[in-house]
Amino acid sequence: MAVDQEKVREHIRGILEAIGEDPDREGLRETPDRIARMYSEIFEGIQYTNDEIANMFNKTFEAPTNNDLVLVKDIQIFSYCEHHMALMYDMKVNVAYIPRERVIGLSKIARIAEMVGKRLQLQERIGTDIAEIMEKATQSPDVAVIISGKHSCMTARGIKNTPAVTLTNTFRGAFAEDKDLQDRVLRLIDLRVSRDDI
């Protein structure tokens, strides 16, 4: 279901009044409408299921793959956490998979990550959603998703710990079973901690 812009405008006006602002003053007069339009854009992913996103971005190409991994790293996305509706930012999504005779267009991987971010989310769920969609779109069970990100619910409020970075990983198929494969991916995205560093 698409964002109900009229309802958003109505409720944003109420929030402005609730925090002690005047929604009719010049600087705020058009704010409810701006936010309604923004919400239609940044929450677009809510209206699609993972299956629908997989069908949107499932174009693949025949290619000799030798069962070797493909990695797209440092895909930048943002999202909003479902607990505070606070921005999750500086998010870098790294997606690896082992193709089965066909490969997916690289831009489609970035589009999948972006669309998954356009929901009220948890960083952990972003990883599992991307992995599920990649499995369906590529017809490969071997998928890894590693994400780093900052959360303004930690950096701008509450504990206000601005340097804190959250790292999550989702390993499916061969990536879940093979620790050497996991280490290889982490080294490729520069997140592997060597024994000398411990």
N, CA, C and O atoms as a DFTB+ gen file, in Angstrom:
792 C
 N C O
     1  1       0.846      -1.194       0.000
     2  2       0.000       0.000       0.000
     3  2       0.881       1.244       0.000
     4  3       1.824       1.334       0.787
     5  1       0.591       2.184      -0.857
     6  2       1.366       3.418      -0.937
     7  2       1.148       4.274       0.300
     8  3       0.138       4.142       0.991
     9  1       2.107       5.154       0.572
    10  2       2.011       6.060       1.722
    11  2       0.791       6.958       1.557
    12  3       0.579       7.548       0.497
    13  1      -0.012       7.056       2.618
    14  2      -1.187       7.930       2.624
    15  2      -0.708       9.340       2.981
    16  3      -0.588       9.682       4.157
    17  1      -0.438      10.149       1.964
    18  2       0.158      11.461       2.197
    19  2      -0.762      12.382       2.992
    20  3      -0.294      13.189       3.796
    21  1      -2.047      12.266       2.773
    22  2      -2.984      13.134       3.501
    23  2      -2.909      12.864       5.007
    24  3      -2.895      13.794       5.813
    25  1      -2.862      11.576       5.374
    26  2      -2.755      11.222       6.789
    27  2      -1.438      11.688       7.385
    28  3      -1.395      12.169       8.517
    29  1      -0.355      11.542       6.611
    30  2       0.958      11.995       7.098
    31  2       0.913      13.495       7.368
    32  3       1.369      13.954       8.415
    33  1       0.365      14.257       6.428
    34  2       0.276      15.714       6.624
    35  2      -0.492      16.054       7.895
    36  3      -0.083      16.914       8.675
    37  1      -1.611      15.365       8.088
    38  2      -2.462      15.619       9.263
    39  2      -1.701      15.321      10.563
    40  3      -1.757      16.099      11.515
    41  1      -0.992      14.190      10.589
    42  2      -0.330      13.788      11.829
    43  2       0.940      14.584      12.089
    44  3       1.270      14.848      13.245
    45  1       1.654      14.971      11.048
    46  2       2.847      15.802      11.256
    47  2       2.437      17.158      11.814
    48  3       3.113      17.707      12.685
    49  1       1.339      17.694      11.319
    50  2       0.841      18.955      11.869
    51  2       0.537      18.786      13.365
    52  3       0.851      19.658      14.175
    53  1      -0.083      17.642      13.717
    54  2      -0.371      17.379      15.129
    55  2       0.894      17.232      15.961
    56  3       0.938      17.692      17.103
    57  1       1.910      16.608      15.415
    58  2       3.181      16.467      16.146
    59  2       3.811      17.839      16.375
    60  3       4.309      18.120      17.466
    61  1       3.791      18.687      15.357
    62  2       4.344      20.031      15.522
    63  2       3.635      20.770      16.655
    64  3       4.278      21.431      17.472
    65  1       2.322      20.656      16.699
    66  2       1.568      21.296      17.795
    67  2       1.923      20.657      19.132
    68  3       2.052      21.356      20.138
    69  1       2.084      19.320      19.152
    70  2       2.355      18.607      20.403
    71  2       3.707      18.978      21.011
    72  3       3.863      18.951      22.231
    73  1       4.685      19.324      20.170
    74  2       5.999      19.693      20.728
    75  2       6.098      21.189      21.017
    76  3       7.155      21.686      21.404
    77  1       4.989      21.898      20.826
    78  2       4.956      23.312      21.189
    79  2       5.257      24.261      20.041
    80  3       5.505      25.446      20.267
    81  1       5.239      23.762      18.821
    82  2       5.506      24.608      17.665
    83  2       4.200      25.143      17.080
    84  3       3.112      24.651      17.379
    85  1       4.343      26.157      16.244
    86  2       3.198      26.717      15.523
    87  2       3.277      26.257      14.072
    88  3       4.088      26.784      13.310
    89  1       2.449      25.280      13.667
    90  2       2.540      24.763      12.293
    91  2       2.150      25.788      11.231
    92  3       2.344      25.556      10.038
    93  1       1.597      26.928      11.671
    94  2       1.208      27.942      10.693
    95  2       2.260      29.024      10.494
    96  3       2.086      29.919       9.667
    97  1       3.369      28.941      11.262
    98  2       4.397      29.959      11.037
    99  2       5.105      29.684       9.705
   100  3       5.074      28.568       9.188
   101  1       5.739      30.721       9.167
   102  2       6.243      30.655       7.791
   103  2       7.161      29.446       7.539
   104  3       7.012      28.753       6.533
   105  1       8.092      29.200       8.438
   106  2       9.064      28.132       8.219
   107  2       8.482      26.736       8.284
   108  3       9.079      25.795       7.761
   109  1       7.315      26.580       8.920
   110  2       6.715      25.260       9.103
   111  2       5.461      25.034       8.268
   112  3       4.938      23.921       8.209
   113  1       4.988      26.082       7.630
   114  2       3.703      25.995       6.938
   115  2       3.663      24.848       5.927
   116  3       2.643      24.171       5.801
   117  1       4.751      24.629       5.215
   118  2       4.775      23.585       4.188
   119  2       5.471      22.303       4.662
   120  3       5.635      21.361       3.886
   121  1       5.880      22.271       5.938
   122  2       6.606      21.101       6.451
   123  2       5.791      19.814       6.392
   124  3       6.331      18.796       5.959
   125  1       4.518      19.798       6.802
   126  2       3.752      18.549       6.697
   127  2       3.711      17.999       5.269
   128  3       3.793      16.788       5.066
   129  1       3.585      18.893       4.278
   130  2       3.550      18.430       2.890
   131  2       4.916      17.909       2.452
   132  3       5.004      16.902       1.750
   133  1       5.980      18.595       2.867
   134  2       7.336      18.137       2.520
   135  2       7.599      16.750       3.098
   136  3       8.143      15.878       2.420
   137  1       7.211      16.554       4.349
   138  2       7.451      15.265       5.001
   139  2       6.613      14.173       4.348
   140  3       7.085      13.049       4.176
   141  1       5.385      14.492       3.986
   142  2       4.526      13.494       3.313
   143  2       5.168      13.030       2.016
   144  3       5.171      11.836       1.716
   145  1       5.715      13.970       1.241
   146  2       6.371      13.601      -0.016
   147  2       7.661      12.824       0.250
   148  3       7.979      11.872      -0.461
   149  1       8.394      13.237       1.274
   150  2       9.625      12.537       1.621
   151  2       9.332      11.103       2.057
   152  3      10.037      10.179       1.652
   153  1       8.300      10.909       2.878
   154  2       7.960       9.562       3.349
   155  2       7.590       8.634       2.199
   156  3       7.885       7.439       2.238
   157  1       6.943       9.186       1.177
   158  2       6.611       8.359       0.008
   159  2       7.870       7.818      -0.645
   160  3       7.877       6.709      -1.181
   161  1       8.944       8.616      -0.597
   162  2      10.215       8.203      -1.198
   163  2      10.998       7.266      -0.286
   164  3      11.419       6.192      -0.716
   165  1      11.198       7.667       0.985
   166  2      12.119       6.907       1.837
   167  2      11.504       5.632       2.406
   168  3      12.229       4.772       2.903
   169  1      10.183       5.496       2.341
   170  2       9.536       4.269       2.815
   171  2       8.894       3.475       1.670
   172  3       7.952       2.714       1.888
   173  1       9.406       3.659       0.468
   174  2       8.866       2.965      -0.699
   175  2       8.899       1.448      -0.532
   176  3       7.994       0.753      -0.993
   177  1       9.943       0.931       0.126
   178  2      10.119      -0.513       0.250
   179  2       9.048      -1.207       1.070
   180  3       8.877      -2.421       0.966
   181  1       8.322      -0.449       1.887
   182  2       7.279      -1.047       2.727
   183  2       6.174      -1.673       1.878
   184  3       5.550      -2.654       2.284
   185  1       5.937      -1.101       0.699
   186  2       4.806      -1.590      -0.114
   187  2       5.126      -2.861      -0.897
   188  3       4.253      -3.402      -1.576
   189  1       6.375      -3.347      -0.809
   190  2       6.756      -4.550      -1.554
   191  2       7.216      -5.652      -0.607
   192  3       7.897      -5.381       0.382
   193  1       6.846      -6.883      -0.906
   194  2       7.363      -8.034      -0.163
   195  2       8.755      -8.375      -0.703
   196  3       9.163      -7.882      -1.754
   197  1       9.469      -9.220       0.027
   198  2      10.773      -9.674      -0.455
   199  2      10.641     -10.405      -1.792
   200  3      11.491     -10.255      -2.669
   201  1       9.576     -11.194      -1.946
   202  2       9.346     -11.893      -3.215
   203  2       9.172     -10.899      -4.361
   204  3       9.706     -11.100      -5.452
   205  1       8.426      -9.832      -4.111
   206  2       8.195      -8.831      -5.164
   207  2       9.484      -8.097      -5.522
   208  3       9.728      -7.805      -6.693
   209  1      10.309      -7.799      -4.518
   210  2      11.592      -7.139      -4.796
   211  2      12.493      -8.076      -5.602
   212  3      13.169      -7.645      -6.536
   213  1      12.498      -9.362      -5.233
   214  2      13.298     -10.340      -5.988
   215  2      12.853     -10.394      -7.443
   216  3      13.688     -10.494      -8.343
   217  1      11.552     -10.331      -7.682
   218  2      11.035     -10.361      -9.061
   219  2      11.367      -9.078      -9.823
   220  3      11.534      -9.105     -11.043
   221  1      11.462      -7.962      -9.110
   222  2      11.803      -6.686      -9.753
   223  2      13.235      -6.683     -10.278
   224  3      13.526      -6.120     -11.333
   225  1      14.131      -7.328      -9.512
   226  2      15.564      -7.204      -9.786
   227  2      16.229      -8.563     -10.024
   228  3      17.339      -8.802      -9.548
   229  1      15.557      -9.447     -10.754
   230  2      16.083     -10.807     -10.906
   231  2      16.672     -11.083     -12.292
   232  3      16.842     -12.242     -12.670
   233  1      16.983     -10.035     -13.048
   234  2      17.553     -10.271     -14.387
   235  2      18.958     -10.833     -14.237
   236  3      19.815     -10.234     -13.587
   237  1      19.183     -11.998     -14.851
   238  2      20.493     -12.646     -14.765
   239  2      21.035     -12.899     -16.165
   240  3      20.308     -12.831     -17.157
   241  1      22.335     -13.192     -16.219
   242  2      23.024     -13.409     -17.485
   243  2      23.839     -14.691     -17.393
   244  3      24.415     -15.005     -16.352
   245  1      23.877     -15.427     -18.503
   246  2      24.713     -16.617     -18.541
   247  2      26.173     -16.185     -18.506
   248  3      26.573     -15.274     -19.231
   249  1      26.962     -16.836     -17.670
   250  2      28.373     -16.468     -17.555
   251  2      29.156     -17.624     -16.966
   252  3      28.639     -18.352     -16.118
   253  1      30.406     -17.806     -17.403
   254  2      31.255     -18.816     -16.766
   255  2      31.652     -18.328     -15.387
   256  3      32.304     -17.291     -15.266
   257  1      31.278     -19.044     -14.357
   258  2      31.507     -18.554     -12.996
   259  2      32.540     -19.363     -12.235
   260  3      33.121     -18.855     -11.276
   261  1      32.793     -20.617     -12.634
   262  2      33.757     -21.474     -11.926
   263  2      33.442     -21.598     -10.437
   264  3      34.325     -21.876      -9.625
   265  1      32.172     -21.388     -10.091
   266  2      31.749     -21.477      -8.695
   267  2      32.558     -20.565      -7.772
   268  3      32.714     -20.863      -6.587
   269  1      33.069     -19.462      -8.306
   270  2      33.810     -18.515      -7.481
   271  2      32.872     -17.397      -7.037
   272  3      31.834     -17.148      -7.651
   273  1      33.267     -16.733      -5.955
   274  2      32.340     -15.752      -5.387
   275  2      32.385     -14.439      -6.154
   276  3      33.387     -14.087      -6.776
   277  1      31.265     -13.729      -6.088
   278  2      31.139     -12.362      -6.588
   279  2      30.847     -11.501      -5.371
   280  3      29.986     -11.842      -4.560
   281  1      31.558     -10.389      -5.238
   282  2      31.380      -9.494      -4.096
   283  2      31.177      -8.069      -4.588
   284  3      31.972      -7.559      -5.377
   285  1      30.110      -7.430      -4.121
   286  2      29.925      -5.993      -4.307
   287  2      30.027      -5.373      -2.921
   288  3      29.227      -5.675      -2.036
   289  1      31.012      -4.506      -2.740
   290  2      31.246      -3.960      -1.399
   291  2      30.962      -2.467      -1.350
   292  3      30.937      -1.773      -2.367
   293  1      30.751      -2.005      -0.127
   294  2      30.568      -0.577       0.162
   295  2      29.359       0.027      -0.555
   296  3      29.414       1.169      -1.011
   297  1      28.271      -0.736      -0.655
   298  2      27.015      -0.163      -1.160
   299  2      26.473       0.747      -0.060
   300  3      26.223       0.291       1.055
   301  1      26.294       2.005      -0.364
   302  2      25.844       2.949       0.657
   303  2      24.319       3.071       0.632
   304  3      23.718       3.366      -0.400
   305  1      23.716       2.835       1.795
   306  2      22.274       3.008       1.939
   307  2      22.004       3.743       3.246
   308  3      22.913       3.950       4.050
   309  1      20.776       4.128       3.449
   310  2      20.330       4.599       4.759
   311  2      18.986       3.961       5.026
   312  3      18.320       3.471       4.114
   313  1      18.596       3.975       6.290
   314  2      17.295       3.432       6.660
   315  2      16.849       4.125       7.943
   316  3      17.555       4.984       8.472
   317  1      15.674       3.746       8.437
   318  2      15.151       4.299       9.684
   319  2      14.795       3.153      10.614
   320  3      14.093       2.220      10.223
   321  1      15.286       3.225      11.855
   322  2      15.040       2.123      12.788
   323  2      13.576       2.139      13.242
   324  3      12.967       3.198      13.399
   325  1      13.042       0.959      13.444
   326  2      11.628       0.855      13.790
   327  2      11.348       1.197      15.246
   328  3      10.188       1.362      15.625
   329  1      12.393       1.307      16.073
   330  2      12.171       1.601      17.494
   331  2      11.988       3.091      17.769
   332  3      11.150       3.471      18.587
   333  1      12.772       3.943      17.086
   334  2      12.676       5.384      17.318
   335  2      12.374       6.159      16.035
   336  3      12.246       7.383      16.069
   337  1      12.260       5.454      14.898
   338  2      12.186       6.109      13.589
   339  2      13.375       7.048      13.408
   340  3      13.261       8.105      12.786
   341  1      14.520       6.642      13.964
   342  2      15.749       7.432      13.870
   343  2      16.575       6.940      12.690
   344  3      16.507       5.772      12.305
   345  1      17.349       7.847      12.128
   346  2      18.129       7.543      10.938
   347  2      19.258       6.556      11.238
   348  3      19.987       6.713      12.217
   349  1      19.393       5.541      10.389
   350  2      20.579       4.689      10.365
   351  2      21.387       5.168       9.160
   352  3      20.890       5.151       8.034
   353  1      22.618       5.591       9.389
   354  2      23.373       6.279       8.352
   355  2      24.803       5.747       8.261
   356  3      25.196       4.864       9.024
   357  1      25.579       6.297       7.313
   358  2      26.933       5.792       7.035
   359  2      26.906       4.271       6.913
   360  3      27.840       3.592       7.339
   361  1      25.838       3.745       6.331
   362  2      25.695       2.296       6.221
   363  2      26.397       1.807       4.957
   364  3      26.162       2.312       3.859
   365  1      27.268       0.807       5.141
   366  2      27.944       0.168       4.020
   367  2      27.514      -1.289       3.994
   368  3      27.727      -2.040       4.946
   369  1      26.906      -1.666       2.883
   370  2      26.414      -3.029       2.709
   371  2      27.360      -3.755       1.756
   372  3      27.675      -3.257       0.675
   373  1      27.805      -4.933       2.172
   374  2      28.676      -5.764       1.354
   375  2      27.930      -7.060       1.070
   376  3      27.516      -7.758       1.996
   377  1      27.758      -7.383      -0.210
   378  2      26.972      -8.552      -0.604
   379  2      27.849      -9.470      -1.455
   380  3      28.407      -9.050      -2.469
   381  1      27.960     -10.728      -1.027
   382  2      28.700     -11.731      -1.800
   383  2      27.778     -12.909      -2.085
   384  3      26.902     -13.239      -1.285
   385  1      27.990     -13.540      -3.242
   386  2      27.249     -14.762      -3.545
   387  2      28.083     -15.617      -4.483
   388  3      29.000     -15.126      -5.141
   389  1      27.756     -16.897      -4.535
   390  2      28.409     -17.818      -5.464
   391  2      27.400     -18.158      -6.552
   392  3      26.430     -18.873      -6.297
   393  1      27.621     -17.649      -7.769
   394  2      26.633     -17.867      -8.838
   395  2      26.518     -19.335      -9.218
   396  3      27.471     -20.104      -9.094
   397  1      25.341     -19.702      -9.680
   398  2      25.085     -21.031     -10.231
   399  2      24.803     -20.882     -11.724
   400  3      23.643     -20.823     -12.130
   401  1      25.840     -20.820     -12.536
   402  2      25.768     -20.745     -13.993
   403  2      25.310     -19.389     -14.527
   404  3      25.615     -19.053     -15.671
   405  1      24.591     -18.607     -13.732
   406  2      24.135     -17.302     -14.186
   407  2      24.498     -16.253     -13.144
   408  3      24.559     -16.542     -11.949
   409  1      24.738     -15.026     -13.614
   410  2      25.075     -13.937     -12.694
   411  2      24.009     -12.852     -12.790
   412  3      23.386     -12.663     -13.834
   413  1      23.814     -12.153     -11.699
   414  2      22.856     -11.047     -11.660
   415  2      23.596      -9.756     -11.997
   416  3      24.776      -9.615     -11.675
   417  1      22.913      -8.818     -12.639
   418  2      23.526      -7.518     -12.917
   419  2      23.969      -6.854     -11.618
   420  3      23.229      -6.854     -10.634
   421  1      25.174      -6.287     -11.615
   422  2      25.733      -5.738     -10.376
   423  2      24.878      -4.604      -9.816
   424  3      24.727      -4.473      -8.601
   425  1      24.319      -3.783     -10.711
   426  2      23.491      -2.677     -10.219
   427  2      22.240      -3.186      -9.513
   428  3      21.688      -2.504      -8.649
   429  1      21.793      -4.391      -9.884
   430  2      20.601      -4.957      -9.239
   431  2      20.873      -5.258      -7.763
   432  3      19.977      -5.146      -6.927
   433  1      22.113      -5.642      -7.450
   434  2      22.464      -5.919      -6.049
   435  2      22.338      -4.639      -5.232
   436  3      21.798      -4.653      -4.127
   437  1      22.838      -3.533      -5.779
   438  2      22.722      -2.247      -5.079
   439  2      21.258      -1.826      -4.954
   440  3      20.858      -1.267      -3.932
   441  1      20.461      -2.091      -5.988
   442  2      19.044      -1.707      -5.944
   443  2      18.277      -2.531      -4.899
   444  3      17.380      -2.019      -4.230
   445  1      18.642      -3.804      -4.772
   446  2      18.015      -4.644      -3.742
   447  2      18.317      -4.082      -2.361
   448  3      17.420      -3.943      -1.530
   449  1      19.598      -3.755      -2.116
   450  2      19.985      -3.211      -0.811
   451  2      19.261      -1.902      -0.524
   452  3      18.787      -1.678       0.590
   453  1      19.180      -1.043      -1.530
   454  2      18.518       0.247      -1.358
   455  2      17.037       0.069      -1.035
   456  3      16.515       0.728      -0.135
   457  1      16.356      -0.817      -1.764
   458  2      14.923      -1.012      -1.548
   459  2      14.639      -1.604      -0.177
   460  3      13.657      -1.230       0.465
   461  1      15.484      -2.523       0.283
   462  2      15.306      -3.102       1.614
   463  2      15.476      -2.036       2.696
   464  3      14.808      -2.076       3.729
   465  1      16.379      -1.080       2.448
   466  2      16.569      -0.001       3.411
   467  2      15.376       0.936       3.497
   468  3      15.217       1.636       4.497
   469  1      14.532       0.965       2.468
   470  2      13.407       1.904       2.453
   471  2      12.199       1.326       3.185
   472  3      11.079       1.304       2.676
   473  1      12.476       0.861       4.397
   474  2      11.433       0.339       5.296
   475  2      11.821       0.751       6.714
   476  3      12.974       1.102       6.964
   477  1      10.868       0.709       7.638
   478  2      11.254       0.777       9.042
   479  2      11.963      -0.531       9.340
   480  3      11.409      -1.608       9.120
   481  1      13.205      -0.437       9.848
   482  2      14.054      -1.606       9.847
   483  2      14.831      -1.787      11.143
   484  3      14.853      -0.910      12.007
   485  1      15.459      -2.933      11.251
   486  2      16.559      -3.219      12.157
   487  2      17.737      -3.559      11.259
   488  3      17.548      -4.151      10.197
   489  1      18.950      -3.197      11.664
   490  2      20.099      -3.518      10.815
   491  2      20.204      -5.023      10.597
   492  3      20.548      -5.479       9.507
   493  1      19.903      -5.794      11.651
   494  2      19.966      -7.251      11.521
   495  2      18.994      -7.755      10.456
   496  3      19.321      -8.662       9.690
   497  1      17.795      -7.163      10.410
   498  2      16.797      -7.603       9.430
   499  2      17.164      -7.160       8.015
   500  3      16.854      -7.856       7.048
   501  1      17.818      -6.014       7.889
   502  2      18.270      -5.587       6.562
   503  2      19.138      -6.682       5.954
   504  3      18.987      -7.030       4.783
   505  1      20.059      -7.226       6.772
   506  2      20.928      -8.296       6.276
   507  2      20.165      -9.539       5.864
   508  3      20.435     -10.107       4.806
   509  1      19.215      -9.971       6.684
   510  2      18.471     -11.191       6.357
   511  2      17.533     -10.967       5.171
   512  3      17.338     -11.870       4.358
   513  1      16.950      -9.764       5.068
   514  2      16.087      -9.467       3.912
   515  2      16.891      -9.487       2.617
   516  3      16.460     -10.080       1.628
   517  1      18.057      -8.843       2.617
   518  2      18.883      -8.827       1.410
   519  2      19.293     -10.243       1.032
   520  3      19.240     -10.621      -0.139
   521  1      19.705     -11.032       2.037
   522  2      20.130     -12.410       1.758
   523  2      18.986     -13.217       1.154
   524  3      19.186     -13.954       0.188
   525  1      17.784     -13.080       1.721
   526  2      16.624     -13.826       1.202
   527  2      16.313     -13.424      -0.236
   528  3      16.056     -14.279      -1.083
   529  1      16.337     -12.124      -0.508
   530  2      16.038     -11.638      -1.860
   531  2      17.113     -12.089      -2.842
   532  3      16.803     -12.491      -3.964
   533  1      18.376     -12.024      -2.423
   534  2      19.468     -12.467      -3.298
   535  2      19.341     -13.948      -3.630
   536  3      19.578     -14.351      -4.769
   537  1      18.969     -14.763      -2.643
   538  2      18.772     -16.195      -2.906
   539  2      17.710     -16.405      -3.984
   540  3      17.894     -17.205      -4.901
   541  1      16.600     -15.679      -3.864
   542  2      15.506     -15.830      -4.817
   543  2      15.887     -15.273      -6.198
   544  3      15.577     -15.882      -7.222
   545  1      16.554     -14.126      -6.220
   546  2      16.866     -13.465      -7.493
   547  2      17.967     -14.182      -8.262
   548  3      17.950     -14.202      -9.493
   549  1      18.929     -14.775      -7.545
   550  2      20.069     -15.413      -8.219
   551  2      19.917     -16.920      -8.345
   552  3      20.668     -17.563      -9.079
   553  1      18.936     -17.494      -7.624
   554  2      18.785     -18.952      -7.565
   555  2      20.044     -19.625      -7.006
   556  3      20.375     -20.754      -7.367
   557  1      20.729     -18.911      -6.125
   558  2      21.897     -19.468      -5.442
   559  2      21.653     -19.407      -3.940
   560  3      21.254     -18.364      -3.421
   561  1      21.890     -20.519      -3.229
   562  2      21.704     -20.509      -1.778
   563  2      22.898     -19.938      -1.022
   564  3      22.850     -19.778       0.198
   565  1      23.968     -19.631      -1.751
   566  2      25.229     -19.239      -1.115
   567  2      25.372     -17.719      -1.141
   568  3      25.830     -17.140      -2.126
   569  1      24.971     -17.087      -0.042
   570  2      24.920     -15.625       0.021
   571  2      25.495     -15.162       1.353
   572  3      25.274     -15.787       2.391
   573  1      26.239     -14.054       1.310
   574  2      26.735     -13.414       2.530
   575  2      26.423     -11.926       2.464
   576  3      26.588     -11.295       1.420
   577  1      25.972     -11.372       3.578
   578  2      25.697      -9.935       3.667
   579  2      26.337      -9.416       4.946
   580  3      26.000      -9.865       6.041
   581  1      27.261      -8.469       4.808
   582  2      27.937      -7.874       5.959
   583  2      27.665      -6.375       5.908
   584  3      27.880      -5.731       4.881
   585  1      27.189      -5.825       7.025
   586  2      26.770      -4.421       7.063
   587  2      27.439      -3.712       8.236
   588  3      27.513      -4.258       9.337
   589  1      27.919      -2.505       7.998
   590  2      28.343      -1.628       9.089
   591  2      27.514      -0.355       8.994
   592  3      27.209       0.117       7.899
   593  1      27.157       0.192      10.138
   594  2      26.347       1.402      10.111
   595  2      26.317       2.117      11.443
   596  3      26.611       1.536      12.488
   597  1      25.954       3.395      11.388
   598  2      25.758       4.202      12.592
   599  2      24.259       4.424      12.777
   600  3      23.497       4.484      11.812
   601  1      23.857       4.543      14.041
   602  2      22.442       4.675      14.375
   603  2      22.251       5.942      15.193
   604  3      22.823       6.079      16.274
   605  1      21.448       6.868      14.680
   606  2      21.293       8.128      15.400
   607  2      20.526       7.970      16.702
   608  3      20.542       8.873      17.538
   609  1      19.842       6.816      16.894
   610  2      19.222       6.576      18.203
   611  2      20.299       6.339      19.269
   612  3      20.012       6.428      20.462
   613  1      21.548       6.036      18.846
   614  2      22.677       5.928      19.766
   615  2      23.580       7.146      19.708
   616  3      24.137       7.548      20.730
   617  1      23.738       7.745      18.528
   618  2      24.723       8.814      18.389
   619  2      24.157      10.203      18.709
   620  3      24.908      11.085      19.124
   621  1      22.852      10.413      18.523
   622  2      22.275      11.752      18.680
   623  2      21.349      11.877      19.878
   624  3      20.907      12.982      20.191
   625  1      21.042      10.776      20.558
   626  2      20.157      10.816      21.724
   627  2      20.620       9.741      22.699
   628  3      21.556       8.995      22.411
   629  1      19.965       9.664      23.848
   630  2      20.296       8.620      24.813
   631  2      21.754       8.678      25.224
   632  3      22.200       9.675      25.793
   633  1      22.499       7.624      24.943
   634  2      23.899       7.544      25.360
   635  2      24.797       8.502      24.579
   636  3      25.875       8.852      25.058
   637  1      24.383       8.930      23.396
   638  2      25.119       9.884      22.557
   639  2      26.567       9.441      22.336
   640  3      27.509      10.215      22.509
   641  1      26.709       8.199      21.958
   642  2      28.042       7.659      21.691
   643  2      28.299       7.750      20.190
   644  3      28.001       6.822      19.437
   645  1      28.864       8.900      19.764
   646  2      28.962       9.182      18.333
   647  2      29.911       8.269      17.560
   648  3      29.674       8.051      16.372
   649  1      30.987       7.713      18.168
   650  2      31.856       6.859      17.347
   651  2      31.316       5.438      17.126
   652  3      31.849       4.701      16.296
   653  1      30.267       5.049      17.858
   654  2      29.807       3.660      17.826
   655  2      29.353       3.244      16.430
   656  3      28.569       3.938      15.782
   657  1      29.862       2.095      15.980
   658  2      29.487       1.510      14.687
   659  2      28.943       0.112      14.950
   660  3      29.530      -0.646      15.721
   661  1      27.831      -0.232      14.316
   662  2      27.236      -1.560      14.460
   663  2      27.604      -2.408      13.246
   664  3      27.426      -1.985      12.103
   665  1      28.117      -3.607      13.506
   666  2      28.463      -4.560      12.447
   667  2      27.544      -5.764      12.555
   668  3      27.352      -6.307      13.643
   669  1      26.975      -6.183      11.433
   670  2      26.149      -7.395      11.414
   671  2      26.538      -8.233      10.204
   672  3      27.001      -7.713       9.188
   673  1      26.341      -9.540      10.333
   674  2      26.586     -10.390       9.173
   675  2      25.520     -11.466       9.085
   676  3      24.987     -11.937      10.089
   677  1      25.231     -11.836       7.846
   678  2      24.291     -12.907       7.542
   679  2      24.985     -13.841       6.559
   680  3      25.363     -13.434       5.460
   681  1      25.150     -15.096       6.965
   682  2      25.789     -16.084       6.098
   683  2      24.788     -17.182       5.779
   684  3      24.161     -17.741       6.679
   685  1      24.640     -17.487       4.496
   686  2      23.724     -18.539       4.053
   687  2      24.488     -19.560       3.193
   688  3      25.485     -19.227       2.552
   689  1      24.008     -20.783       3.196
   690  2      24.575     -21.822       2.331
   691  2      26.040     -22.079       2.642
   692  3      26.409     -22.281       3.799
   693  1      26.879     -22.070       1.601
   694  2      28.300     -22.366       1.769
   695  2      28.976     -21.381       2.707
   696  3      29.910     -21.750       3.420
   697  1      28.521     -20.138       2.720
   698  2      29.127     -19.143       3.601
   699  2      28.870     -19.473       5.075
   700  3      29.695     -19.165       5.936
   701  1      27.733     -20.096       5.361
   702  2      27.423     -20.475       6.742
   703  2      28.216     -21.699       7.166
   704  3      28.509     -21.879       8.349
   705  1      28.563     -22.540       6.200
   706  2      29.199     -23.823       6.520
   707  2      30.721     -23.780       6.459
   708  3      31.380     -24.587       7.115
   709  1      31.289     -22.866       5.693
   710  2      32.720     -22.866       5.411
   711  2      33.374     -21.641       6.047
   712  3      33.225     -20.527       5.545
   713  1      34.099     -21.845       7.153
   714  2      34.732     -20.729       7.872
   715  2      35.817     -20.074       7.021
   716  3      36.035     -18.867       7.121
   717  1      36.500     -20.861       6.180
   718  2      37.522     -20.279       5.310
   719  2      36.891     -19.315       4.304
   720  3      37.466     -18.274       3.984
   721  1      35.707     -19.673       3.811
   722  2      34.997     -18.795       2.880
   723  2      34.561     -17.512       3.593
   724  3      34.649     -16.420       3.031
   725  1      34.095     -17.654       4.821
   726  2      33.749     -16.470       5.613
   727  2      34.965     -15.559       5.775
   728  3      34.876     -14.349       5.567
   729  1      36.113     -16.155       6.152
   730  2      37.326     -15.366       6.345
   731  2      37.747     -14.676       5.049
   732  3      38.212     -13.536       5.064
   733  1      37.581     -15.370       3.944
   734  2      37.955     -14.788       2.653
   735  2      37.125     -13.545       2.358
   736  3      37.658     -12.519       1.936
   737  1      35.820     -13.643       2.582
   738  2      34.952     -12.487       2.342
   739  2      35.318     -11.344       3.273
   740  3      35.412     -10.196       2.837
   741  1      35.524     -11.639       4.541
   742  2      35.855     -10.582       5.500
   743  2      37.190      -9.922       5.156
   744  3      37.346      -8.714       5.330
   745  1      38.148     -10.704       4.673
   746  2      39.418     -10.108       4.251
   747  2      39.211      -9.195       3.043
   748  3      39.796      -8.115       2.965
   749  1      38.374      -9.636       2.102
   750  2      38.128      -8.840       0.902
   751  2      37.470      -7.499       1.228
   752  3      37.672      -6.520       0.509
   753  1      36.689      -7.450       2.301
   754  2      36.069      -6.168       2.675
   755  2      36.796      -5.512       3.841
   756  3      36.292      -4.568       4.448
   757  1      37.999      -6.028       4.150
   758  2      38.871      -5.417       5.156
   759  2      38.281      -5.424       6.552
   760  3      38.511      -4.489       7.320
   761  1      37.523      -6.461       6.900
   762  2      36.979      -6.555       8.250
   763  2      37.580      -7.728       9.020
   764  3      37.223      -7.957      10.176
   765  1      38.473      -8.461       8.403
   766  2      39.080      -9.631       9.063
   767  2      40.106      -9.139      10.072
   768  3      41.037      -8.415       9.720
   769  1      39.931      -9.534      11.325
   770  2      40.887      -9.210      12.369
   771  2      41.885     -10.348      12.458
   772  3      41.489     -11.490      12.693
   773  1      43.166     -10.072      12.277
   774  2      44.166     -11.131      12.341
   775  2      44.431     -11.507      13.790
   776  3      44.142     -10.739      14.707
   777  1      44.983     -12.697      13.983
   778  2      45.305     -13.156      15.336
   779  2      46.274     -12.195      16.028
   780  3      46.240     -12.041      17.249
   781  1      47.135     -11.554      15.239
   782  2      48.107     -10.622      15.817
   783  2      47.433      -9.393      16.416
   784  3      48.003      -8.724      17.278
   785  1      46.214      -9.097      15.953
   786  2      45.514      -7.909      16.454
   787  2      44.736      -8.184      17.733
   788  3      44.269      -7.251      18.385
   789  1      44.591      -9.463      18.100
   790  2      43.778      -9.807      19.265
   791  2      44.612      -9.760      20.527
   792  3      44.099     -10.021      21.616
